[in-house]
Amino acid sequence: MSLILDKISYVYSPGNAYETVALDNVSLKIEDNEFIGIIGHTGSGKSTLIQHMNGLLKPTSGTVYFNGKDTSEKGFSKATLRSKVGMVFQYPEHQLFEATVFEDICFGPSNLGLTKEEVDDRVYEALKLVDFPEDLISASPFDLSGGQKRRAAIAGVLAMKPEILILDEPTAGLDPKGRDDILDMIYNMHSTTGNTVILVSHSMEDIARLVDRILVMDEGKIAYDDTPKEVYRHYRELEEMGLRAPEITYLMHDMRRFGFDVSLDVTTVEEAKEEILRIYNKV
């Protein structure tokens, strides 16, 4: 599987006073088994970028290729693309509508021409991937907690068996425990399936902890495309874009200024703990 965006630009309201360049000559390649984080301030182009990945938006210029095929060519199936590149929008539980959780998750795969047995298998597999409580499968989606609704909505996308799963702020509106539970579930799901996961988030700590590669969007361009450690080395430049590195990054720099020989590559709490213990044991 590969998804390539080749010199993509996108303009909202072209030709009038509200014309806005949302993407400006963006190129990137996404391959198998990646866990990618996308960060950027509001209006940086994050949402526009991900909507090009599954064909919800057509570029003003440039080309999107999926498995080597131009997605704008006549005859290319947008439905197939959207089943292979699954999208979970913010507050996906607002899209739950069936009488039961089970029926809701059946909806997508039922439209793929599968047998009832194949649909049922996909539903149960998706529910297992999101660790959904078995005793609530026949419950109304509207009787679930916020975190349970979020899991059910994600399961509905997973039942389509996407090769790439895009999640736009999947923890928005959840309490701290619900947020951590959903993020742990996403990480475990990626580890189990090997699918590529693209996570859009405003949380620098979550991105640092989970992903292998970060795309930083700024004014419709990709400012950085690298590992978390490499990206967060540019924390001053990120601040100029209206972003911050994880708080741990600032702590490590403060400790270095006070004379502690700590690594400035630390980006997570667990890494900081190990680094501080290393320094403590040298004293």
BELPE-V502084 format. One record per residue. RES is the residue in one small letter. PHI is phi in radians with two decimals (NA if undefined). Layout:
{{RES PHI} {RES PHI}}
This chain:
{{m NA} {s -2.58} {l -2.21} {i -2.14} {l -1.88} {d -1.98} {k 0.96} {i -1.42} {s -2.23} {y -2.50} {v -2.10} {y -1.49} {s 0.87} {p -1.12} {g 1.47} {n -2.35} {a -1.15} {y -1.70} {e -1.01} {t -2.40} {v -1.50} {a -1.55} {l -2.26} {d -2.29} {n 1.02} {v -1.59} {s -2.26} {l -2.85} {k -2.23} {i -2.10} {e -2.16} {d -1.07} {n 1.14} {e -1.45} {f -2.14} {i -1.99} {g -1.87} {i -2.07} {i -2.22} {g 2.84} {h -1.22} {t -1.02} {g 1.54} {s -1.39} {g 1.98} {k -1.03} {s -1.15} {t -1.11} {l -1.06} {i -1.21} {q -1.26} {h -1.38} {m -1.22} {n -2.10} {g 1.40} {l -1.24} {l -2.15} {k -1.82} {p -1.09} {t -1.14} {s -2.63} {g 1.71} {t -2.40} {v -1.89} {y -2.00} {f -2.09} {n 0.89} {g 1.46} {k -1.86} {d -1.23} {t -1.26} {s -1.63} {e -1.20} {k -1.06} {g 1.68} {f -1.26} {s -1.48} {k -1.16} {a -1.12} {t -1.12} {l -1.01} {r -1.28} {s -1.40} {k -1.56} {v -2.06} {g -1.42} {m -2.13} {v -1.99} {f -1.39} {q -1.03} {y 0.88} {p -1.14} {e -1.12} {h -1.18} {q -1.67} {l -1.28} {f -2.56} {e -1.38} {a -1.25} {t -2.31} {v -1.03} {f -1.02} {e -1.12} {d -1.13} {i -1.26} {c -1.19} {f -0.98} {g -1.10} {p -1.13} {s -1.14} {n -1.61} {l -1.77} {g 1.34} {l -1.51} {t -1.28} {k -1.03} {e -1.13} {e -1.16} {v -1.10} {d -1.04} {d -1.07} {r -1.14} {v -1.11} {y -1.16} {e -1.14} {a -1.15} {l -1.09} {k -1.18} {l -1.08} {v -1.66} {d 0.97} {f -1.45} {p -1.05} {e -1.07} {d -1.29} {l -1.94} {i -1.09} {s -1.65} {a -1.38} {s -1.25} {p -1.00} {f -1.42} {d -1.72} {l -1.56} {s -1.26} {g -1.03} {g -1.16} {q -1.18} {k -1.07} {r -1.10} {r -1.13} {a -1.10} {a -1.15} {i -1.16} {a -1.05} {g -1.08} {v -1.34} {l -1.10} {a -1.12} {m -1.41} {k 0.98} {p -1.24} {e -1.48} {i -2.21} {l -2.04} {i -1.84} {l -2.15} {d -1.71} {e 0.85} {p -1.18} {t -1.85} {a -1.00} {g 1.45} {l -1.60} {d -1.26} {p -0.95} {k -1.17} {g -1.08} {r -1.11} {d -1.12} {d -1.09} {i -1.15} {l -1.14} {d -1.10} {m -1.09} {i -1.10} {y -1.10} {n -1.13} {m -1.10} {h -1.08} {s -1.13} {t -1.33} {t -1.57} {g 1.30} {n -1.20} {t -1.30} {v -2.10} {i -2.08} {l -1.98} {v -1.65} {s -2.68} {h -1.64} {s -1.56} {m -1.15} {e -1.14} {d -1.11} {i -1.08} {a -1.07} {r -1.34} {l -1.83} {v -1.64} {d -1.79} {r -2.55} {i -2.09} {l -1.83} {v -1.81} {m -1.66} {d -2.64} {e 0.90} {g 1.40} {k -2.13} {i -1.54} {a -1.38} {y -2.47} {d -2.53} {d -2.86} {t -1.20} {p -0.94} {k -1.07} {e -1.20} {v -1.13} {y -1.31} {r -1.12} {h -1.68} {y -1.11} {r -1.20} {e -1.16} {l -1.09} {e -1.05} {e -1.15} {m -1.60} {g 1.49} {l -2.04} {r -2.29} {a -1.32} {p -1.00} {e -1.00} {i -1.05} {t -1.03} {y -1.17} {l -1.07} {m -1.11} {h -1.16} {d -1.11} {m -1.10} {r -1.11} {r -1.14} {f -1.52} {g 1.71} {f -1.48} {d -1.48} {v -1.66} {s -1.29} {l -1.59} {d -1.56} {v -1.24} {t -2.24} {t -2.19} {v -1.08} {e -1.11} {e -1.13} {a -1.12} {k -1.02} {e -1.12} {e -1.20} {i -1.16} {l -1.12} {r -1.09} {i -1.14} {y -1.05} {n -1.25} {k -1.49} {v -1.30}}
